[in-house]
Amino acid sequence: MDSSSVIRELPMALFKSILPFAIVLLIDKPSTIAVRISNRDGCEYNEELISTFQDREIKWASSVAAALEIPIKIVDLSSDIENLPVEVGQFLSKESH
């Protein structure tokens, strides 16, 4: 999102230049994200904008993964995250070989 609150994707060329071997995308409830942004930046975003942004981010990350032929793992932080470090670590370890 740019300074005018316009949602913009990072260019595909950027991803091609860094050659990631996998994508891990973190998502959460828009209300939780709004609170975190407010606490971090002092900015207020409505939940509808955050939800739209997150939906577009999921689609774009999936498109990037498909174009680069790499795996993607979407992690929902609003669910049980107790095993998250192990789960993501296993995913990345498996995909890096």
C-alpha positions in Angstrom: 0.0 0.0 0.0 1.4 3.3 -0.9 1.2 6.6 1.0 -2.1 7.4 -0.6 -3.6 4.1 0.7 -3.6 2.7 -2.9 -2.9 -1.1 -3.0 0.1 -1.8 -5.2 1.7 -5.1 -5.9 5.5 -5.4 -5.8 6.7 -6.1 -9.3 7.1 -9.7 -10.5 10.6 -8.7 -11.7 11.6 -8.1 -8.0 10.7 -11.6 -7.1 12.4 -13.0 -10.2 15.6 -11.1 -9.2 15.7 -12.4 -5.6 14.8 -16.0 -6.6 13.0 -17.1 -3.5 12.6 -20.9 -3.0 9.3 -20.6 -1.2 6.8 -18.0 0.0 5.4 -17.9 3.5 2.5 -15.5 3.7 1.2 -14.4 7.1 -2.5 -13.4 7.4 -4.7 -12.5 10.3 -8.1 -11.0 11.2 -8.4 -7.5 9.8 -9.4 -6.2 13.3 -6.1 -7.5 14.7 -4.1 -6.1 11.9 -5.8 -2.7 12.4 -4.8 -2.6 16.1 -1.2 -3.6 15.3 -0.8 -0.9 12.6 -2.3 1.6 15.0 0.1 0.6 17.8 3.1 0.5 15.5 2.5 3.5 13.2 -0.3 5.5 14.9 -2.3 5.2 11.6 -5.9 4.2 11.5 -7.1 1.9 8.7 -10.6 0.6 8.5 -11.1 -3.2 8.5 -12.7 -3.2 5.1 -9.5 -1.7 3.5 -7.3 -4.1 5.4 -9.5 -7.1 4.3 -9.3 -6.0 0.7 -5.6 -5.5 1.0 -5.1 -8.9 2.5 -7.3 -10.6 -0.1 -5.2 -9.0 -2.9 -2.0 -10.0 -1.1 -3.1 -13.6 -1.0 -4.0 -13.6 -4.8 -0.7 -11.8 -5.7 1.5 -14.1 -3.6 -0.3 -17.1 -5.1 0.4 -15.7 -8.6 4.0 -15.1 -7.8 4.4 -18.6 -6.5 2.8 -20.0 -9.6 4.9 -17.9 -12.0 8.1 -18.8 -10.2 7.0 -22.4 -9.7 7.7 -22.3 -6.0 5.6 -23.5 -3.1 3.5 -21.2 -1.0 2.3 -21.6 2.6 -0.4 -19.3 3.9 -0.3 -19.1 7.7 -3.3 -17.8 9.5 -2.1 -16.1 12.7 -5.6 -16.1 14.1 -5.6 -19.8 14.5 -3.5 -21.9 16.9 0.0 -20.6 16.5 1.7 -22.6 19.2 3.3 -24.9 16.7 3.8 -22.2 14.1 7.7 -22.0 14.3 8.1 -25.8 13.9 5.5 -26.0 11.2 7.0 -23.2 9.1 10.5 -24.5 9.8 9.6 -27.9 8.5 8.0 -26.4 5.4 11.0 -24.3 4.6 13.4 -27.1 5.3 11.5 -29.5 3.1 11.3 -26.9 0.3 14.9 -25.8 0.4 16.2 -29.3 -0.7 
